Amino acid sequence: MSSEGPVVAFRASPRGSRAGFVVIPDGAAGALTITVLPKPWNTHERRHLLIPEHVPGTSTHATLFEGESAEMASSARVVSALTHGVLDMSDREGRKDLLQLVRARGSGTTPPPLSADSIESVISLMLLAKRQRTSLDDHQYRGAAAESLLRVVEQQLFVDEVRRVIDRVRPGYLERVDRLSSPRGALSGTSLAIALLTGTPEVEYRFDEQTTDTPVLRIVLAALRTVATDHAPAALAHMAAPVRSQAVGLARRLDSVTVLERERALLAARQLVLHKLERPWARAVEQAVRVLSRTSVVPLDGSAGTERAVAIYLSMEKWWEQSLLGALQHVADAGTTHPQAPVGSPWAPASGTRKPEKRSADFIFVLNGRRFLADAKYKVDESALGASDGDQMFAYSHTAVLPGSDVLTEAGAVFYAQPVRGKTRSREVLIRTTAPRYELQLLDLPFPSPTDVRTDAAWRVYLESLAECVRQDLTPAVTTPQTVGPTVGS
């Protein structure tokens, strides 16, 4: 690609603290969509990407990792529209840290051809929010289109699961009542008496019939029809279209199944008891209920065809804290994990009147009776403790107390997010230069991979392994706890 023509260039998450999804209209009824993934997931050495030239009126998708930059050529009108879209998005709170305009280079790495299902990276991104157990400072996904995009992702996950098990369709036995002229199953005595009195040649029988028209497939078909007829906002239409097309194809394979309305399908799901041969469909049924339960799509800024850029983002620093909180609650002494614990100032006015200050440590917890102060760092490229981080931990080590007491912490830890591609860095122990002795351990902990956030079971395994890493790394520093620790005033 030559930089002589009109080119738009931008950097994803310039501060390295935002993941998210962006839709920027191109001014010609098309759009550029960008998925910004967490930097620990980056297994490449690339820094700058060349996106294939955008054809006005079409949709172009690019997947970047935090900190990467990219550029794309198009017509002057499109480049102008995309530039204004990024600038407009930057003026809105929170979104300015997701994309930033930069100077075009004219050279870089050409990304591999995109698969037909470009939503895969969006699915991995959106599953991050699902793995949050609670909310820290209310940092979850934000943006006008969040519900709309999450709905499309939910539908794609459901369709993928149905595609996985569709070839396992097995006939089941359903009880059926019908009037027959030849014996079959259990005969109705009342019906026989009426037939003898009236001369009717048919009698009512109750029997089991082998059929694929089972409650499981009826529920699944109802959800597939919901996906096929759903209407996504215009900005997300290019992503929703393949999902609808796949749903239509799968529904055609269930043409012998009775069609249920949404309400009846949800009622059938609540009454459903899976038999042994139907257990492979358990996850598909669970996801079908989710699809059927969400009946509306949130419009974008009040209309389906907004011309403004749409941005959905997640604070990755807070997300990393949330993951660590889940692990600490596994490994720390019961009931001793305190997230966002208040910490006093190391300074007090000479007048003696202390003003309240909003300071907090990421975590204060107790492990094997020893009180720890901990800080979470969503940084993958630091080889040593930063000056500001070190100063903060030094001050907190003198004032942080276990909540509910005035007993100071005894040791500290800094938890760094370890990139997926990286090797475990040797643990470093720092000693405070002032008395009493205070150890600060720098620990590299594994950041969850896309596979770890895919299912509930995989997420539980990840949290348990993360907790075990914390236990093993901090145990060498655990010694016999002091009977009475130093207090703030001592």
N, C-alpha and C positions, 0 to 999 in steps of 0.2 A: 504494500500500500504506500502510495506517495503522500507526503504531507503537503504537496503543493496545492491540492484542492481543498475544499471545505472539510475540516476535521474537528470533531469534538473530543476532548480528552478529559479524563476525570480520575480521581483516586478514591478507592473504596475505604471507608472508615479510616480517615487520615490519622485519627488519634488511637486507632487500634482498640476501640472499646464498644463498637456497635456492629451487630449483625442485623440483617434485615432483607427486605424485598422492596424494589422500586419499580414503578411503572411511569414512564415519561412519554406522553403523547408526542408524535412527530409532526403534528400540524397537518397531516395528510391522511387522517383516519387510521394511521398505524401507530406503533408504539415500540419503544425500547424498554425491555424489562431486564432488571439486573438483580441477581441474588448475591448477597454478601454473606459469605460463610465465615465461621470462627477461624481465626488464624492458626490455632493448634491443629486444625484438620488439613492444613496445607502440606501436601507431600511433595510439592514441586519446588524447584529453585527459581522459578520465574518471578519477575518483578513487574514487567510491563507487557501487556497483551495487545495484539492487533486484532480487533474484532472485524469480521468480514463486512464489506460495505453494505450499508443499510439501503434497501430499496424503499422509496417513499410509499406509504400506504400499507406496508407489510409489518410483520412483527419480528423483531430480532431479540434473542435472549442471550445474556452473557452471565457466567458464573465467576465471581471473583472472591478472593479471600481478603480479609482485613489487611490493609496496608498495600495491596496491589493497585496498580494503575492500568488504565486501558485507553485506547483511542479508536475512533471509528469514523470512516469517511461516509459522506452522503451528499445530497444536494444542499445548496446554500440555505434554502428555506428550512429543511429538516434540521440542519446543524444549528440554525438560529433558534428553532423551537426547542430543541433538546437543551441548548445552553440556557435559555430562559427558564426551562423546566427545572434544571438543577439549581439555578439561582433562586427561583421561587420556593423550592423545597428548603433551601438553606435558610430562608427567612423564618421558617416555622420552627417552634421550639422542639428540640430533640433531634430533628432531622438533619441539622447542619453538620452533625458528626458522621453522617452516613455516606454522603458523596461530596466531593470537592473538585471544582474545576482546576485543571493543571495545564501546563504547556505541552503541546503535542511533540512527540519525539520523531515520529516517522519511521521508527524501527522498533522491533520487539519480538516477542514470541507469539506465533499464531496459535490460538487455542485449537484443540482437536475438534473435529466435526461434532455438532450436538446430536444427541440421540433424538429419536422421534418423541420421546417422553422427556421433555425438558423440565417437567415438574418434579423430577426426582430430587434435585438439589433443594427445591422449596420444601418438599416433604421432610427432608432431614433437618432443615432449619426450623420448621414449625414444631417438630417433635421435641425440640429443646424446651419450649414453654410447657409442654405437657408434663415434663419430668420435674417441674418445680413442685415441691411439696407444700410450701407456704410462700407468702409474698414478703420480700424484704423491701421496705420503703416503697411499696406499690410499684416495683419495676417489673412489669410484664410487657407483653407485646402491646404496642400502642399504634394508633393510626386509624383513619376513617374506614379503611378497607379491611381491617384485621379480621372481622367476622366473615366477610365475603371470601377472603383468601383461605381462611381456615376451613370453611365449608368445602371449597374445591379440593383442598388437600384431603379432607376426611372422605370425600367421595372417591378420590383416586385410590386411597388405601383400601377402601371397600371393594372397588372394582378389581384391584390387584389380587386381593384375597379370593374373590370369586373365580378369577381366571386360574388361580392355583388349584382349586378343588373342583372345578366344573366337570372334569373328566371322572370324578369319583361319584357321580350321580348313580344311585342304586335304587331300584324300585322298593317301595315299602308297602306294608299292608295297612289298609284303611277299612274301617267298618262302614258298610254301605247297606242301605235299606231300599228295596225296589220291589215292584210288582212283576212277577215272572209267571210264565205259563208252565215252566218245568221246575222241579224241585232243586233248590240250592241253598245250603246253610240252614238256619233255624227258621221254621215256619211260624207265622203269627196265627194263633188259634182264633182270634177275633176275625181276622181277615178270611180264614178258611170258612168260618161259620157264615159270614156274609156272602162269600162266593157260592156256597151250597144253596143259600136261600134265593140268591138273585140269578144264579146260573152264570156268573161272571167267570171266564176261563183263566183268570189270573189271580194269584195269591201273593200276599206280601211276605217277603223273605228278608232275613237279616244275615249278612255274610261278610267275610273279609275278602277284599280284592287287592291284588298286587298292582301297584301303579306308581308312577313317578310324581303324581299330583299330591305330594306330601305337604304338611304344614311348613316344614323347613324351606322347601323350594318356593312355596307361596310367599313367605316372608321375604326371601331373597329377591324374588321377582318384583315384588312391590317396591323394594328399595331400588332395584335397577331401573324401574320405570320412573321413580322419583328423580334419579340422576339424569336420565335421558330427557326429561321434560323440564329440568331446572333452568332458571335464567340467571346467569351471572352478570355483574356489572360489565359495561362495555370495555373497561380497562383490563378486565381479566378474561374476556371472551376467548382470546386466543389460547389461553391455558385450559379453560373449561371445555372447549370444543372437542379435543381428543378424548377426554373423559366421557363425555356424552356419547361419542361415537362408539367407544368400547362397550358402554353400557347397553346400547342398542343391539350390538352384535351378540352379547351374552344373553340378553332377553329373548332373542330369536331362538336360541338353543333350548329355551324353556317354554316353547310354544304350546306344549300339552298341559301346562300347569295353570290352575285357576287363578285369575287375576283378582287380587284383593285391593280394596281401597286402603289408604294409609292408616286410618283409624282402626279398621278391622285387622290389618297386619300387625299393628302394635299390640292390640288385644291378644292376638294369636301368639305373639312372641312372649307375652307375660305368662301365658298358660302352657307354653311349650316345655316338654320334657324330652330331651334327646335320648334316643336309643343308642346302643353300642355302635351300630353301623353309621349313625349320623354324627358321631363325635368329631370327625374331621371338619364338619361344617360349623362347629361351635363359634370359632372366631368370626366367620363370615356372618353368622346370625347376630353376634354382638355388634359388629360394625354396621349391619343393616339397620338395627334399632337406632343407632346414633344418627344415621342418615335420615331415617324416617322421623326422628324426633325434632330435627331442626328444619322448621318449615319456612323460614324467611331468610332472605339475603339482604344484608345491610347495604343501602345505596351509598354511593360515594359522594360526599358533600351535598347530599340532597338530590342528586340526579344520577342516572345510570351512565350518562355520557359526558362526564366531567372532562374539561380540557386541562385541568391542573394536574401536576405530577402527584402520584400517590406513593406514600412511603410508609412501610410498617417496619418497626425496629425493636430491638431488644438490647438492653444494657448487659453486655457480656461480663462486666466486672461484677455486677450484682448476681448474675446467673452463676458464676464461679463460686461466689460466696454461698449461694443456695446449695450447690452441690456439696460443698465442704460441710455445711450445716447438717445435711443428711448423714454424712459419714461420721461426723463427731457425735451425733446423737446415737450412733451405733456403738461407738468405741469408748466414749468418755464415761466416767462414773455417773450412775443414774441421776438424772435431774440436775446436773451441774453444767450443762452447756448453755451459755448465755450469749446469743447473737446481739450485735450492736449494743454492747454493754457500755453504760456511761463511764467516762473517765474524767477525773478532776484535772484542773490546770496545775502545772508545776509552780505557778506563780500565784501569790496572794497579795492584795493591796496592803500597804503599811497600816491603813486605818483598821484593818481586821475585818472589814465588811466584804465578804467574797461575793462577787457577782456570778449568777448562774451562767455557765457556758455549755454550748452544745458540742461536746466532744464525745466520741464513742470509739471503742475498739471493735474490730470485726467480730472477735470471739474472746471470751474468757471461759475456760472450762477446767475441770479437774480430771486428771488421769492417774489412776493408782494412788490417789491421795495427794498428788502434787498439783499445784495451781499454775495454770498456763495462760499466758497472754498470746493471742495469735492474730496474724494479719494475712489476708488473702490478696495475692497479687496476680492479676491476669496479664502477666508479662512472660513471653517465651524466649526473649533474646537478651536477657540480662545475665551477665556472668558474675555480678557482685551486687551487694546491697547498695541501692542508690542512696545518695547523700540525704535527700529529704525523707526517704523511708527510714533510714537509720536514725535520723534526728527524732522522727516521730516515735519510733519504738524506744529510743533512749528516754524520752520524756515520759511516755506511758509506763515504762518499766518502774519508774519512781512513784507513780500515782495510781496505777490501775489496781483496784481491789476486787475481791470476789463479791459480786452483788449480794447485798443483804448482810455484809460484814464490813469491817475496816481492816481486814487482813490483806496485805499486798500479795501480788502474784510472785512466783518463785523462779519462773523461767519463761522464755518467749520462743515463738516459732513464726516463720514466714513461709506461707504455702504458695509456691509458684506453680502455675499451670504448665505441665510438661507437654510439648508438642507430640503429636502422634508419631511423627517420623523420627523424633530425637532419641538419643540414648540417655539413660538416667545419669544425671550429673552427680558427682560425688557430693555427699552431704557435707556442709561446712558449719562449724560451730564457732560463734563469736563470743568473746567474753567482755562484759561491760567493764569499762575502765575505772568505775567508781565502786566503792564498797556499798553493800555486801556483794558477794559473787553472784553474778546473774548471767546465765547462758542464753544465747539467742541462736537457734538452729534454723538454717536455710534449707528448706526441703523442696525437692522437685516431686510433684505428685501427678499421676496420669490424668489428663483431661479426657472425658468420655469421647469415644469414637462414634460415628454415625450408627454403627451397629449397636452400641450400648444404649442408645436412646430409642431404638426401634420398637421394643416390646417392654411390657411391665417386668417380665421375668429377667430380661437382659439388664434392665436398669437396676433391679435389686441386686443382681450379681455384681454390677459395677460398684454400687455404693458399699457393698460388703468388702470388695477388694480394696477400695479407697480407704475404708476404715482400717483395714489390716495394714496398709502402708503407713498410715499415721501411727498406729500402735507400735509397729516394728521400729520406725524411725525415732520415735520419741521415748521408747522404753529404755535405751541406753542412758538417757539423761535422767531417768527416774531413779531416785535414791530414796532412802528412808525419809519420809516427810518429817519436818520439824513439828514438834508437839504444839508449839505456839509460834506462828510466823510473825514477822515484823509487821507493824501496823503503820498507818499513814503518819501518825504523829511521833513514831519512835525514831 
